Amino acid sequence: MARKLKTYTTSAGFFDLAVAAPSMKAALEAWGSTNNLFHHGLAKVSDDADVIEATMAKPGVVLRRPVGTSAPFAEDASLPRNFANVVEAKTPKRSPKATRSPPPIDDKTAREAAARYEREQKQREHEARREAAAREKERQRRKRAIGAAQAALEAANVNHREKVADLEKARSALDHQVTSPAELV
């Protein structure tokens, strides 16, 4: 027997999403979410009759509508032309306290803030110069190490060539002794 479908809703970007699915996991998979939106409180089971009716008509299909609107859910929802009005209507009204401008800053506070900023800026510049010097020192150390390794490699190559030449001379002498006419008699 198939499991009973429930309607789940969430918001993603500019759209509210709704889907009829047998489980929260199935809804998350339909939305393409890798996070558990239900655990974070970003998704829920819907009890809105219109939403349930729309999703049950197309189970498993993700339906969308512009966020913050009461438009019906559809497969191909587009943003309203007057989206600014929708956002404005959703924005909570501010209290008179919140609309007041911040108190004026006196000269002493402004000078202190500027001095603090200058000190911090100098500190950042000092740190940047110190880090640059450390990087340069490390680069020079690596350059010396590479030079030493290359010199050692060249010395080893010269030594190798000398030994190969000595071995060639010895082989040639042995070949000459084996093929000499005195030994053939």
C-alpha positions as CSV (number, residue, x, y, z in Angstrom):
1,M,0.0,0.0,0.0
2,A,1.4,3.4,-1.0
3,R,2.1,5.9,1.8
4,K,-0.2,8.8,2.3
5,L,1.1,12.0,0.7
6,K,1.6,15.2,2.6
7,T,2.2,18.7,1.3
8,Y,5.5,20.3,2.2
9,T,6.5,23.9,1.6
10,T,9.7,26.0,1.7
11,S,11.2,29.1,0.2
12,A,14.1,29.1,-2.3
13,G,15.4,32.3,-3.7
14,F,12.5,34.3,-5.2
15,F,10.0,31.5,-5.0
16,D,7.9,29.5,-2.4
17,L,8.1,25.8,-3.3
18,A,5.4,23.2,-2.6
19,V,5.4,19.5,-3.2
20,A,3.2,16.5,-2.4
21,A,5.4,13.7,-1.2
22,P,5.2,10.7,1.1
23,S,8.0,11.9,3.4
24,M,10.2,14.8,4.3
25,K,13.1,13.0,2.7
26,A,11.2,12.7,-0.5
27,A,10.3,16.4,-0.4
28,L,13.9,17.4,0.1
29,E,15.0,15.2,-2.8
30,A,12.3,16.8,-5.0
31,W,13.5,20.3,-4.1
32,G,17.1,19.2,-4.7
33,S,18.2,20.1,-1.2
34,T,21.2,18.5,0.4
35,N,20.5,20.1,3.8
36,N,17.6,19.1,6.1
37,L,15.5,22.2,5.7
38,F,13.0,20.8,8.2
39,H,15.6,20.5,10.9
40,H,16.6,24.1,10.3
41,G,13.0,25.3,10.4
42,L,13.1,26.4,6.7
43,A,10.5,23.9,5.5
44,K,7.2,22.7,7.0
45,V,4.1,20.6,6.4
46,S,1.4,22.8,4.9
47,D,-2.2,22.8,6.2
48,D,-3.4,25.4,3.6
49,A,-6.3,23.9,1.7
50,D,-5.5,25.7,-1.6
51,V,-1.8,24.5,-1.5
52,I,-2.8,21.0,-0.6
53,E,-5.3,20.9,-3.5
54,A,-2.7,22.2,-6.0
55,T,0.0,19.8,-4.9
56,M,-2.3,16.7,-4.8
57,A,-3.3,17.4,-8.4
58,K,0.3,16.9,-9.4
59,P,2.0,14.7,-6.7
60,G,5.8,14.7,-6.8
61,V,5.9,17.8,-9.0
62,V,7.5,20.9,-7.4
63,L,5.1,23.8,-7.7
64,R,6.3,27.4,-7.3
65,R,4.9,30.9,-6.7
66,P,6.6,34.2,-6.1
67,V,7.8,34.5,-2.5
68,G,5.6,36.7,-0.3
69,T,2.5,36.5,-2.6
70,S,-0.7,34.6,-2.3
71,A,-0.7,33.6,-5.9
72,P,-1.6,30.0,-6.7
73,F,1.2,27.5,-7.0
74,A,2.1,26.5,-10.5
75,E,4.8,24.5,-12.3
76,D,6.0,27.6,-14.3
77,A,5.6,30.5,-12.0
78,S,7.1,33.9,-12.9
79,L,7.9,36.9,-10.7
80,P,5.2,39.6,-10.7
81,R,5.8,42.7,-12.6
82,N,5.3,44.9,-9.6
83,F,7.7,42.9,-7.4
84,A,8.8,46.0,-5.6
85,N,5.2,46.5,-4.4
86,V,5.1,42.9,-3.1
87,V,8.4,43.4,-1.2
88,E,7.2,46.8,0.1
89,A,4.0,45.2,1.4
90,K,5.9,42.4,3.1
91,T,8.4,44.8,4.8
92,P,7.4,45.4,8.4
93,K,6.6,49.0,9.3
94,R,9.3,50.7,11.4
95,S,8.6,52.2,14.7
96,P,9.3,56.0,15.2
97,K,12.4,55.0,17.3
98,A,13.9,53.0,14.4
99,T,13.5,55.9,11.9
100,R,15.5,58.4,13.9
101,S,18.9,59.2,12.7
102,P,21.9,58.2,14.8
103,P,23.1,60.7,17.3
104,P,25.7,63.2,16.1
105,I,29.3,62.2,16.7
106,D,31.3,64.9,18.5
107,D,34.8,65.9,17.2
108,K,36.7,64.2,20.0
109,T,35.1,60.8,19.2
110,A,35.7,61.3,15.5
111,R,39.4,62.1,16.1
112,E,39.8,59.1,18.4
113,A,38.2,56.9,15.8
114,A,40.4,58.3,13.1
115,A,43.5,57.8,15.2
116,R,42.5,54.3,16.0
117,Y,42.0,53.6,12.3
118,E,45.4,55.0,11.5
119,R,47.1,52.9,14.2
120,E,45.4,49.8,12.9
121,Q,46.3,50.7,9.3
122,K,49.9,51.1,10.3
123,Q,49.8,47.8,12.2
124,R,48.4,46.1,9.1
125,E,51.0,47.6,6.9
126,H,53.8,46.5,9.3
127,E,52.4,43.0,9.4
128,A,52.2,43.0,5.5
129,R,55.9,44.1,5.3
130,R,57.0,41.5,7.9
131,E,55.1,38.7,6.0
132,A,56.7,39.9,2.7
133,A,60.1,39.8,4.3
134,A,59.5,36.3,5.6
135,R,58.3,35.2,2.2
136,E,61.4,36.7,0.6
137,K,63.7,35.0,3.1
138,E,62.1,31.7,2.5
139,R,62.4,32.2,-1.3
140,Q,66.1,32.9,-0.9
141,R,66.6,29.8,1.3
142,R,64.8,27.7,-1.3
143,K,66.9,29.3,-4.1
144,R,70.1,28.4,-2.2
145,A,68.9,24.9,-1.5
146,I,68.0,24.4,-5.2
147,G,71.5,25.7,-6.2
148,A,73.2,23.3,-3.8
149,A,71.1,20.4,-5.1
150,Q,71.9,21.3,-8.7
151,A,75.7,21.6,-7.9
152,A,75.6,18.2,-6.2
153,L,73.8,16.7,-9.2
154,E,76.3,18.2,-11.6
155,A,79.2,16.8,-9.5
156,A,77.5,13.4,-9.4
157,N,77.1,13.5,-13.2
158,V,80.8,14.4,-13.7
159,N,81.8,11.6,-11.3
160,H,79.6,9.2,-13.2
161,R,81.0,10.1,-16.6
162,E,84.5,9.7,-15.2
163,K,83.7,6.2,-13.9
164,V,82.0,5.2,-17.1
165,A,85.1,6.3,-19.0
166,D,87.4,4.3,-16.7
167,L,85.1,1.2,-17.1
168,E,85.2,1.6,-20.9
169,K,89.0,1.8,-20.8
170,A,89.2,-1.4,-18.6
171,R,86.7,-3.2,-20.9
172,S,88.6,-2.2,-23.9
173,A,91.8,-3.5,-22.4
174,L,90.2,-6.8,-21.5
175,D,88.7,-7.1,-25.0
176,H,92.2,-6.4,-26.4
177,Q,93.8,-9.1,-24.2
178,V,91.2,-11.7,-25.1
179,T,91.5,-11.1,-28.9
180,S,95.4,-10.8,-28.9
181,P,97.2,-13.3,-31.2
182,A,99.4,-14.6,-28.4
183,E,96.4,-16.2,-26.6
184,L,95.1,-17.8,-29.8
185,V,98.3,-20.0,-30.1
